[in-house]
Amino acid sequence: MILLPLLVLLPFLAAAVSFLAGKRLSGYVSVAFSSAVLMLTLLAVYLAAQGGLNSMAFSASYIPSLNLSFHLQLTQLSLILVVMTSIVFFAASLAGVYFIKASRLYNIIFLAAEGASLGVFLSANLLFLYVFWEVAEIMMFFIIFIFGGYDRKYAAIKFIIYSLLSSMLLLVAILVLYTAATPHTFNIGALAGLASQIPQQVQLLVVVLLTVAFMIKIPVFPFHTWLPDAHTEAPTTGSMILAGVLLKFGGYGLLLMFLMLPLSHAYTLYMALLFGFSAVYSALVTLKQTNMKRLIAYTSITDMGIISVGIAASNLFGTSGALYGMMGHALAISLLFLIAGIVDEAYGTLEIGNLKRIIAQFPALAYLFIAGVFAALGLPLTAGFIGDLLIFIGSFKAFGLLGVAPLAGLFIAGAALFWTVERVFLGASEPTVPYGSVGRGIILQGAVLLAASIALGVLPFLLLGISRL
């Protein structure tokens, strides 16, 4: 009964402990509690596998007059995303010791973001989901605004403007659903059962509001321009959790929308066309990037566009593939941003034209980046392969050849990434002289993400066997 609230509240408790621990120990407190959250997550998965997902729930009355309760549940949709969140935050906490040295404020914000992110995926109540969503967004704003690069204030303000627009649309949609349902409720499962009684005009309004809100968050063209700026200026760990976790809020929201509102299935083809176009467009833009972080950011938009096509397919293969694809993307893209951050620390630049033959000085760094590229593109034996395979089977079943058209975006983004590998890490040019060294510890942190991607790619039944959609 207490495992799920403990998962959500433990990072907030850790933030308080980090404050009391002082500057020197705050980073280690973050690592210790993030590892504890990961262990609790694995325990929750084990218990779900033994007793079924229906047993993994917690509910406490909050405001009875509004039929509002603090309700957490590990569901078929949230299972994989909770595992993903715990792994990415654990790896980012390890990296934080290297990149953000002796910053008590950063670790407090980081831990609050972890608790809020887990709250989003575990909330069985739309209002609490919204509250956790907002807390996570605000924490990311402060991570960029305080700890980011030279143009961090511009990037943070742009990020929060788009985020507030998305959140406002989400809140309006939640309130419309609450008032339209009889009896009034914020419970996601109850709304799914009552949705057929809600007038179609109201459903259509909510579908439009939610779709735009989640398109901003994923992000999808034309609401994508905030993401490259945010990634470019965010600290390395900020980019890891932004790409690895916060972008998945939008994908998870789309899955909930299709679960709750039957009318949304009438517009899946139009959504798939928009998501597919976004994937191909952002892949083409990737070819023009000269900064490693911006290039990886546009690759992330491509991957999330493809994942969204799988969500729009709204069938067993598409939904399962989207969930596994989000996890595979999170592990691979976090690894790529981690390596980019290490390169920036060692060479003082992320401009592709100024970096040559890194493999000569740091071979492990080059091999990890290459492995991350393979994982991002869905190489067999990685989690991304399972996700892409299921996504394209599901989208082909739903949309025919149109459903596999976004593969073009994957090929183009792959070409851009391999071109970057050749220019930055390999090649026959005289190697760029580094300013600093690369510690073994940070390489091991990248290996954690790669190992997780391979383990979940080789043994997908560990999670897909539990999450039978």
N, C-alpha and C positions, 0 to 999 in steps of 0.2 A: 504493500500500500504506500510505503514512503519512498520507494526507489525513484519513481518519476519526479516527484517534487524535489527530491534530493539532487537529482541530475540538474534541474533548473536552478535551484537555489544555492548549490554548492559554489559555483563561480562567484556569485554575489557575496557570499560569506568570505571567499578567498580574497575578494577586493578589499574587504575590511581588514583581513589579516595582513594583506600586503601593505596597507596604510600604516598599520602598527609596527610592521617588521622593519621599516626604515629603507633607505635607498639601496644599501648594499645587498640586502637579502630579498628585496621585493621580486626581482627576476626569478630567483629560485623558488619563491612561494608560488609564482605563476606556473612554473614548470611542474612543481609538485602537485598542485591542484588540478592542472590540465591533465596530467597523467592519471590522477584519481578519477576524474570525469570519464576518461577513456576506459578505465577498468570497469567503472559502473555501467557504462554503455555496453561493453561486452557481456557483463553479467545480465543486463536487461535482455540482450539478444538471446543469450543462452536460456533464460527463463521463458522467453517468448517461444523459443523452439520446443521447450519441454511442455509448457502448459497451454500454448496457443496465445495469439495476440489479444484475444478478448479478455484475458486475465490481466493484461498490463494496462491498468487504468487507475486513476485517482480522481476523486471528486469531493469538493467541500463547498457547502452553500456560502454564497458571498452576499448577494442582495436578493433575498427571496421574493420581495415584491416585484422585482423586474425579471424574475425567473433566471437570475444570473448566478452562475456558480464558477468556482475555480476548478476547471475540469481539464485534466491532462490524460492523454492516451497515446500509447505506442501503436500506431495503425499500420496497415499494409502500405500506405503512402509514405508515412514518416519514418519507418524503420531504417531504410537505407540512408536517408538524409541525416538522421541522427548519428549514425555511424560515421558518415562523411564529415559531419561537423566536428565530432570529437577528434578524429584523426588530424584534420587540417589545423585545428586550434592547438593540438598537442605539438605538431611540427612547428607551428608559428611561435609557440611559447619557447621552444628550444632555440629557434632563430632569434627571438627577441633578446636573449642574453648576449648574443653576438652583435646585433645591429643597434639595439636601444640599450645602452649601458647605464645601469644605475639610475633608472627613471621610475620612481615610485608612481607618479601620475600616469605614465603610460601603462604600467601593469594594472592599475586600478581600472582604467578605461578598457583595456584589453579583456580583462576577466568579466567585466560587466557586459561587453559585447558577446562573449561566449555564452553567458547565462541567457541573455536575451535571444540569441540565435537558436539555442536549444528550445527555448520557450515557444518560438514561432512554430517549430516543427512538431512540438508535443501538445500544443493547445488544441483542445477539442471544442473550444469556444471562440467564436470570431472576434469578440471584443478583446479578450486577452491576447489573442493572436495579434491584433492591431497594436496593442500596448507594447508587446515585446518587439514587434516590427519597428515601432518608433524608437524605442530605446536603442536597438542595434544600429539604426540609421544615425542617431545622434552621436553614439560612441564612435562610429566611423568618421563622422564629420570632424570630431575633435582629434582623432588620430591623424587625419590629413592636415588639418588646420595648424596643429601644434608641432607635429613631428615630421611633416612633409618637406619637400624640396623648396627651391627658390620661389616658384610661383604657387606655393601651397595654398595661399589665401584665396586666390582666384579659383583654383581647382576645387577647394572645399566649399566655397560659396556656390559655385555652379552645381556641385554634387548635391548640396542641401536644397537648392531650389527645385531641382528635378525630383528629389526624394520627397519633398513636401507636397509637390503636385501629385505624385503617385499616392502618397499616404492620404491626401485629402479625398481623392477619388475613391480609394478603398474604404474610408470611413463613411462617406455618403452612401456607398453601395451597401455596407453592413447595416446602416440605420434603415435604409429602404427595405432590406430583407426582413429586418426585425419587425418593423411595423406592418409589413404585408403578410407575415406568417401568422396563422391562428392555430394554437395559442402563440403569443409573442415569445420568441426564443433566439438566443445567440448560438445555441448548440449546433455544430456542423452536421452531426448525424440526424438530428431532429429536422433541420432545415431540408436535408436531402429527402426525407420522407414527406415533408409538407409542400415541397416545391411545385408539385403538379396542381396544387390548389391555388397557387399564386397566379393572378391574371397575366396573360402573355405580354401585355404592354409593360407591366412592371418588371417581368423577367428580362425583357429586351433591354430596358433601361439599365438594369443591374449588369447584364452581360456586357453592354457597351462600357460602362464605368469600370468594371473589373478588368476587361481586356486591355483598355488603355493604361490603367494603373500597372498591370503586370508587364505590358510591353515596355513601359518606361524602366521598370526594374530589371528586366532580363539582360540587357536592353535590346530592342528591335528598332530597325530603321523606321521612321526618321527621329526616334527619341534616343539615339545612341551616343550623341556627341559628348556627353558628360563623362563617359567611361574612360576614353583614352587620356583625357586631361587628369582625371582622378588617379589613374594608375601611374602616369608619368611622375606626378608629384608626391604620391603616397610613399611612406617608408616601405621597405621590402615586406615586412610582416603585414602591413596594412593592405598591400596588393594581394598577398596570399589569402587573407581572410575575405577581402572584397570579392575577388574572383572565385575563390574556393567555396564560399558559403553565402554571402549576402546576395549575389546574383541569383542564387537558387530560390530565394524567396519568390521571385516572379514565376519561375517554373512550377513551384509547389502550389502557388496561388491558382495558376491555370488548371492544374489537376483538380484542385478543390472546386473550382467553378464548374468543370464538366461533371463532377460528382453531384453537386447540389442543384444545378439548373438544367433540366432536360432541354430547354430551348437552345442552349448554347451549341448543342450538337448539330443544329441546322446550319451553322455558319462555319463548320470546320474547314471546308474547302477554301473559303476566302482567307481564313486565318493561316492555313498551310501555305497558300500562295504568298502572303505577306511575309511569313517567317522564312520561307525558302528564298524569296528575293533578298531579304536582309542578310541571309547567310552568304549568298553569292556576292552581293554588293560589298559587304565588309571584307570578304576575301580579296576582291579586286583592289580595295583601298589598302590592304595589307602590303601589296607589292610596292607601294609608293613610300613606305615608312623608312625613315633613316635612324630612328631611335629604337633600341631593342624593346623597351617597355611598351612603347606605342604599338610596335609590331605585334607583340604578344597580346596586347589588349584587343586589337582588331581580330586576331585569331580567336580570342575568347568569344567575341560577338558572333563570329561564324559558327563556332561550336554550339553556342546557346541557341542560335537560329535553327540549327539542325535538330537539336533536342526539342525545341518548341514544335517543329513539324511532327515529331513523334508523339508529342502530347496531343496535338490537333487530330492525329489519326484516331485517337479515342477508342482504341481496341487493346486487347491483352498484350500483344507484341509491342505496340507503340508506347503504352503506358509503362510497361516493365522496362523497355529500352530507355525511355526518357529518365526514369529514376536511376537506373544503373549508369546511364550516360552522364547524368549530373555528377554522380560520384566519381566516375572515371575522369571526367573533365576537371573536377575539383583537385584530384590528386596530381594530375599531369600539369595543369596550369599553375598550381601552387609551386611545383618543382621548377618550372621555367622562370617564374618570377623570383624564386629564391636564388637561382643561378645568376639571373640578371643583376640582382642586388649584390651578390658577391663580386661580380665583374665590376660593378660600379665602385665598390669599396677598394678593389685591388688596382683599378686603372684610372679612377676618377672621371670616367665618361661612359655613356651608353650609346654614343654615336657610332653607328655601324662602320662608317668610313674611317674612324680613328682606331679601330680595333683589328688587329691582324694576328692570326696564328697563335691563339691563346694556348693551344695544346702543347706548345713548346715549353711554356712555363708551368702550366697547371693541367696536366693531362686528365686527372680525375674530374676536373670541372668540365672539360670538353666532353668527356664520355657521359657524364650525368646529363648534360644539356641534350646531347644526341638521344639518349634514352628517353628523356622527357618529351622530345619531339615525336619519337615513335609512339609513346603512350598517348600523346595528344591526338595523334592521327589514327589511333585505334589499331595498333599493331596486334596481331594475335598473341595471346597469352597476357594481355593487359586488360584492365577493367574497361577501357575505352572500346576495345574490340567487341565485347559482349554488348555494350550499350548500342554501338553503331549497328551491329548486326540486327538486333531486335528492332531498333528504330526503323531501319529501311525495310525490313519485312513488314512491319506494321503499317508504314506509310504507303508501301506498294499495294498492300491489301485494301487500304482505304481510298487511295487516290490514283492507283495505276502508275504509269510512267512519270506523271507529275510528282509523285511522292518520292522518287529517287533522283529527281533533278538537282536537289541541293548537294548531291555528291560532287557536283562541279565545284562548289565552294570549298569542300574538303580538299579536293585536289589542288586548287589554286592556293589555299592557305598552306598546304603541305609544301608546295613549290617555294613559297616565300620563306618558310621556316628552314628548308634545306639550303636555300640560297644563303640565308643568314649563317647557317652552320659552316658553309664553305668559305664565306668571306671573313667571319669572325674567328672561328675556332680552328679551321684547317687551312688549306691553301699552301702555296710555296713562298709567300711573301716573308720579308724580315719581320719577326715577331715584335709586337708593341711591348715596350718596356713597362712593367707594372710599377705602381707607387708603393704597394703594400703586398703582404703575403696572404695566403689562405690557410686557415687552421684546419686541422683534421676534423675537429668537432662539427664545423659547419657542413663539411662534406658528408659526414655521417647523418646529419639531419636531412639532407637531400636523399640519401639512401633509404631513409625511413619511408618517405613518400613513394619512392620507386618500388620498394619492397611491398608496400601495401597495394599498389596498383597491380603488381604481378600476382601477388597472393590472391586477390579478389578476381583477377582475370583467369587464373588457373582453377580456382575453386568458387565459381559464382553461386553454386548451390547453397553455400553457407548462408547467403542472405536471400537469394531468390527462392530457395526452398521454403523459407519461412513466409516470405511476402507473396503468397499466392493471391494474385489480384482477381 
